[in-house]
Amino acid sequence: MDDQHGEHSLVRCVGLVTSLTLLCLMIMAGNCLLIVYENTSRSTLEQPVTLVATSRPVNLEEEVWQAPDSTQIPMTAVGDLIRYGKDLIAHTSKYLGPRGKVARISNGMNCQNCHLKAGTKPFGNNYAAVVSMYPRFRARSGSIETIEKRINDCIERSLNGEALDENSLEMRAIIAWFQWLGKDVPKGIAPKGTGIVMLPLLPRAADPLKGKMVYTKHCELCHGTGGLGYKHPDSVEWKYPPLAGNQSYNTGAGLLRLSRFAGYVKTNMPYGTTWEDPVLTDEEAWDVAAYINSLKRPAKIFREDWPDIAAKPFDHPFGPYADSFPEAQHKYGPFDAIRRTTSTARR
């Protein structure tokens, strides 16, 4: 009996110690994140990171998504991978630009030039829903796309570059950063604050000439005359990215859709603007987007895009189209009649 009682006491003590240890680890994690990994060899780090969230669920209908605190990324090899992924997004040019340390496959812009604050800013084209929504069907390719495919789309279009090796450490690191950012977002959910806002459509065509006046007043100080940007003295990274010219995004980029650019500008520009306190009116946002997208940039044709032309968005700027509206109207608007026609055709 004494031996049996001693065994039970030992079990209780071990259980108590285990529970206290787990509690301490959870407190240290700050947001109660459990990171699952086996070992930290290079081959393991090149596999997707499994993140299991145990923090308080966000009310996705009422609360705007906020990025997890990056200071809580663990000081482990897996944490190093996540931090490397964040750095690749923030300083892409240092690694993958014309003078990149890893590869030279892009135009010198950084991913965060479009995905603000390394993809963490609400309504700043963030990465909140990447992991929760992919793989997914996308009409542009007419196929089920992986996260790797989506990343390379950005590199080939917005960075006017070449695809990154899907099995590379850099690809694994970027995905690890996305997994960290989306760790509290349930599968199939895009929380409030994801991506870019959709502004009400203008009753008229967006006007590049009016947009140029908006640009001169609010944008030119940073992005320069003609949208050619301003580069850091070391010439590796842009301080303010080019919005036009040979080193800007090409004609296949998503921001060439006027509704996307206008929504992005409304909640983020001039620099320092937030969705809660915008500077530009809706009309100014549409017009300045029209001006910027009217400027010259690299032309790149993706012939495999839009296998079903009826699935093209109402503001896709290049034909052919399934409707009879001219290309200029698809580019600048007015869009309401096109959207009604597109919606009717899809019913």
N, C-alpha and C positions, 0 to 999 in steps of 0.2 A: 504493500500500500504506500509506504514512504517513497519507494522508487517511482511508483506510478504518479504520486502527487508531485514529485520533483520534476518528472517529465512534463507534466501539464504546466508547471510553473515556468519551466524553460521555454516551452512553446509560447506561452503568453508573453514572456519577456522578449523573445525574438520577434513576435508579432508587433509588440509595442515599439521596439527599436525600428523595425521596418517601416511602420506607419509614420513615426516621427521623422525618419530620414526622407521619406517621400514628401511629407508636408514641407520640410525645409527646401527640398529641391523645387517644389511648386512655387513657394514664395519667392525663391531666388529667380525663377523664370519670369516673374512679374505678371505676365498675362496667362500663366498656367499652360504653357505650351509644352507638349511632350514631343520630343524629337526622336524618331525611331531610326536607328542605324546599327549596323553590325560591326564594321571596322572602318578604319579611315585610310585604307590604301588608295592609291590613285584609281585603281579599277572600280572600287566602290564609289568614290566621289564622282565618277562619271555616270553613275546611275541616278535616276530621278530620286529626289529626297522625299521621304514620307513624313508629312507633318500632320499630327492629330491635334485639333484644337479642343481645348476644354474650358475656354474662357466664356464669359457671359455672352449669350447670343445677342446679336444686334437686331433691333426691330427694323427690318429691311424696308418697311413701308413708310416709316416716319423718320428714322435717323439716317443722316448722310454718312456714308462709309468713311471711316478714318483708317489710315494705314497703321499697322502694328508698329510699336516702338522699336526701331532698329537697334537701339542700344541693348535690347533684350535678346538679340541674336546670340546664341550660346558661344562660348569660347572653346569650340571644338573644331575638328576638321570639317564637319558638315557646316558649322557656322561660318568657317572660312570660305567655303564654297558659296554660301548665300551672299556673304559680303563681296566676294569677287564678282558675282552676278550683278549686284547693285552697282559696283564700280564700272563694269562693262556698259551698263545703261547710262550712267552719268558721264563717263569719259570714253565713249566708244572710239573716238578718233585716236586716242593714245594707244589703243590695242589693235584696232582694225582699220584705221584711216590710212591716208596716203603715206604716212610715216609710222605706221602701226608697229608695235613691238611683237605682236603675235602673227598678224597677217595684214596684207594691204589690199583690202577688198571693198572699201567704201569711199565716199566723197569727202570725208572729214567732218561731217556733222555728227553730233551725238544723239543717241536715241532720246535722251531727255530734252532735246530741243523741241520735240513734239510731245513727248510723254513727260510732262513737267515734274520736276523734283524726283527724278528717277522713277516716275510712274506712280507717285503717291498722292498727287494733289486731287482733291475732289473736283470733278468736272474738268480736270486738266488732262483728259485723254489717258487716264490712269489704267493700271493693270489689275484692278480689284477683281474682275470677273474672268480673267483669262483661264485660270485653272478650273473654275466652276463651270465654264461654258464650252470648253474644248475637251475632246474632239467635237466638231460640229459641222453641219452642212453649210457651205457658203455658195451663194448663187454666182459669185464672180468666177470661181473655178468650176462650179457645177459638181463639186465633190465634197466628201467628208474630209475636213482638214485637221491636222494635228497642230499642237502648239509649235512644233518645229517648223512646220510649213508656214504658219502665221508669222513667226519671227523672221523667216527668210523673205517673206513677202515685203516686210518693212525694210529689210536691208536692201533688197533689189529695187525697191520703188522710192521710198522716202530718203534712203541713203544712196540711191543710184549706184548700187554696188553689185557684188556677186554673192551668191548663197554661201552661208557658213556651213561647214561640215556638221551634219546632224549628230554625229558621234563625238564631236570635239568636246574638250573640257569646257570651252567657252559656252557652247550651247547648253550643256548640263548646268553650268553656273547660272546662266540667265533664267532657265526654268526653275532652278532652286529659289531664286529671288522672287519669281512669280508665285511659287508655292508658299513662300513665307507671307507675301502680301495678301494672298487669298485664303489663308489658313482658317479664317473664321467664316468664310462664305460657303453656304451649303451648295452642293452640286446642283446645277441647273438654275441657279439664282444669279441675277445681275443686280446688285444692291443700288439704292439711290446714291447718286454721285459718281456712278460708273461712266467712263467714256466722255462723251460730248453732249451738251444740251441741244435740243432741236428748237430753233426759234420759230415763231409764227412766220408763215410765208408772207412776203411782200405782195401787195396788190399790183405792183409794177415790176419791171425788170430792174435788177441791181445795176447800178451805174458806175462804171470804172472811173469816170471823170470826177464824180462826186467823191468816190472812194480815194482818189489821189489827194484831194484836199484833206480828207480825214487822215490819210497816211502822213502827209506833211506835218500836220498838227500833232499827231499822237505817236507816230511810229518811226519817223525818219531819224530822230535823235539817236536811237539805238541801232536800227537796222540799216541806216545809211541811205543815201540817194539811190533811187532805183532798186532798193531792197537787196543790195549786195553784201550786207552784213558788216560786222566788225570783228577782226580776229585778235586773239591774244598776242602779245609781243613775241611769244615763242613760236608762233605760227603753226602750232599743233592743233589747238582747239579754238573754236569760235567763241568769243565773248557773247556776241549776239549773232545768231545764225543767218545765213543768206536766205532770203525769201524768193530770190530769182537768180538767174545766171547759171553758169556751168557747174557750180558747186552746190546748187540747191536740189530740192526734190524734183523727181522727173514727172513726166506726164501720166505715169501709171499710179501715182500716189493717191491715197484716199482723200487727202486734203484738197485735191483739185476739184472735188465735189463742193459746190458753193455752200450748201447747207452745213456741211461738216466744218468748213473753214469759218463761216460766219458764227456758228455756235461756239467754236473754240475761241475765237477772238472776243466774243461777248463776255465770257466768264473769266478770261485770263489776260487780256491785253488792254492798255499798256501794261508793261511788266509790273507785277505787284497787285494787279486786279484780282479779285475773288468773285465767285459766283454770288456771294451775298451782297457785294458792293460794286457792281459793274460801273465802268466809266462811260462806255459808248452806248448810244441808243441802239435799238434793233436795226433801224435803217442804216446807221453808220456802220454797224458790223457787217451787214450785207454788202454795202457799197465798198468798204475797204477790202473785203474778201474778193470782190469782183475785180478791183484794181490789181491786187497782188497776183491773182490767178490769171490776169491778162498779160503779165510780164513774161518775157522769154525764159525758158528753162530747158533742161535736157529732154529731148524727145525719145521715148522708149516705148515700143509697141509690144504688148503682150497678146499675141494672137490667140492664145488659148483662153483668154478671158471671155466671160459671158457666153458660154455655149448656147444658152437660151436667152436670146436678146430681149425677149419679153420680160425677163427678170431684172433688166437694168433699172437702177434707181432713176427717179424722175429728173435728177440733176446730173446724171452722168454726162460729161461734156463732149463725148465723142460718139458718133454713129457707128454702125447703122442702128436704127431703132425699130421697134414693132409698131410705133405710132407714126402719125404724119407731121408731127411738130418739128420745126427746123432745129438744126444743131445749136444755133445761137440762143434759141429759147431754152433748150435743155441746159445750156451753160449759164445763162444769166437770168432766166425767167422772163415773164411771170410764170410761176410753176403750178399754180392751183389747178388749171385746166389739165395740165399734163398728169398731175398726181391723181386727179379724179379719173382720167382715162385709164391710167395704169391700174388703179384699184379696181375699177370695173372689169378690166380684162383678166384680173387674177381671181375673180370670184367663180 
